[in-house]
Amino acid sequence: MWLKAAMATPNISRRTTRFGDFEADCLSGQLRHHGIRIRLPDQSFRMLLLLLDRAGEVVTREELQRELWAEDTFVDFEAGMNSAVKRLRDALGDCADTPRFVETLPRRGYRFIASVERPIAVSAPRIKSVAVLPLDNLIGDPTQDFFVDGMTDALITRLAQIGALRVTSRTSVMRYKGTAKPLPDVARELNVDAVIEGAVTRSGGRVRITAQLVHGSTDRHLWAREYERELTDILLLQAEVAQAIADEIQIKVTPQEQARLASARLVKPQAYEAYLRGRFHWDKRTEEGMRKGFALFEQALAEDPSFALSEAGVAECYNMLGFWGVAAPHEISSKAKAAATRALEIDSALAEAHAALGWAKFAYDWDWAGGEREFRHAIELRSGYTTAHQWYSHLLVYQGRVADALQQVQRTLELEPLSLVMNSNSSLICLLAHEYEETITRARKTLELDPHFPPPYLWLGWALQKQGNHEEALQALRQAVPLSGNGPRYVASLAHGYALSGDVDNAMKTLAQLEEMAKRRYVSAYDFAIIHAGFDDHEKTFAWLNRAYEERSTWLAMIKADPRFDSFHGEPRFDDLLRKLGLAA
């Protein structure tokens, strides 16, 4: 049975009540004896709180029945109530014949007879920002970590739909998985008012989530609940938990947000599991991760064709495969737009789908106005959706709207202060804004988080080149290539670096490697243009840029901001290309 308002207890003030050697914490839903938690079923705990609230008074069986059982619940109340009282007495070490705590009044009800200490109630702190820490896997199977992590992500996503609430994203909180760091330290590092922690258990076709809300600076427990549903109702379960948290912190929720927060649908368990696995791989942002994510999103759609999130995931994978130059735009651009459009046909208010469509419009079609509309709409629907802000920052800086782009970057870092992707993106946007010192600082900060993450090495190398520090730039670019699995973008950047530094031999050798690679897989014409730009060979550079235009290379949209083409600005052929791209001043 679905728990009645979880552990909400009518008419109970929010405080810890002490009696004897016990204390009942109605904030965390726990009974403790000498500070040690005593296991007590939900029904019995709620009964205890009701008796404590009216200590010394008789609480009739009719009142207990009315308060503790839903009107539409059909059970044997006599047996249920007797069982709840027995379990309460067992937990307290109490006896019905010689009671110390709970006295039975035959045919009437019960009375709490021990003295009760009621501390002064403390007003609830104001909460405007939260972090959902990785939920604990209590399933008993480590291979189900993807499922538990997916539940964490889903809860974050639900809460992030509330515009007035700042929610730290999954990529930042996952750094705390399995750590025992004190919650006040975590809250301070993530710059949030409160932290949500909990656990997931799963048995057969049912899933249970326990969650508690803790005030960050004081480590004070504010709320605790437990929910259980069938696996087919998993989206409803997530919606219920998110709604309960929103109610608890009393954050302002607009009617539109309320509707989105409450919206949910049935989903086939196999489809949901495939989607979660796909999201797990997509979050790695590697070529292998994106390809695995794509396959799993497709598998989810085969199980449930109406699962809009999986369609959006397909579009996201197509978009990033194009951005990193590992798939030909003519092969994926129409597919990305089609997948995003299908997702919106299922759910027109899905922020992920609007953002994916926005990227496809401006990166493949150079439809800047259309792309911006989609990004702005995605952010309106879900202001905490970091990827929408990230991708929007690209459109803005490509157009030369630097201040607006940096504002979007700042928002991504507020939402995901420890995210590799967002910190790396902040470095790239600073680079495209020609803020080279800041680029270097942010790239190095990202690499402190993970020295094996390849993109920051690119931005670091490009910025160092602009400062004339070619040796250190080449060192960074050489590190990036193997970490990326010899990605074409990385190989091209290294060849450009060699050419720019005057190392013609290594530049030609690396160019030959890229040419050999192009015989086996797609390599963007833009990458070859970059290399010849390093040689300052304008004829070959423009020949390759024209081919990049014909193939609609995704990085061609970046050309106005790409510092490696600075010396080409003002040349008629370059200005003509900008006009064709819709980037003319």
Buried (B, 14 or more C-beta within 10 A) or exposed (E): EBBBBBBBBEEBEBBBBBBBEBBBBBBBBBBBBEEEEBEBEBBBBBBBBBBBBEBEEBBEBEBBBEBBBEEEEEEEBEEBBEBBBEBBBEBBEBEEEEBBBBBBEEEEBBBBBBEBEBEEEBEBBEBEBBBBBBBBBBBEEEEBBBBBBBBBBBBBBBBBBBBEBBBBBBBBBBBBBEEEEEBBEBBEBBEBBBBBBBBBBBEEEEBBBBBBBBBBEEEBBBBBBBBBBBBBBBBBBBBBBBBBBBEBBEBEBEEEBBEBBEBBBEBBBBBBBBBBBBBBBBBBBBBEBBBBBBBBBBBBBEBBEBBBBBBBBBBBBBBBBBBBBBBBBEEBBEBBBBBBBBBBEBBEBBBBBBBBBBBBBBBBBBBBEBBBBBBBBBBBBBBBBBBBBBBBBBBBBBBBBBEBBBBBBEBBBBBBBBBBBBBBBBBBBBBBBBBBEBBBBBBEBBBEBEEEBBBBBBBBBBBBBBEEBBEBBBBBBBBBBEBBEEBBBBBBBBBBBBBBBEBEEBBBEBBEBBEEBBEEEBBBBBBBBBBBBBBEBBEBBBBBBBBBBEBBBBBBBBBBBBBBBEEBEEEEEBBEBBEEBBBEE
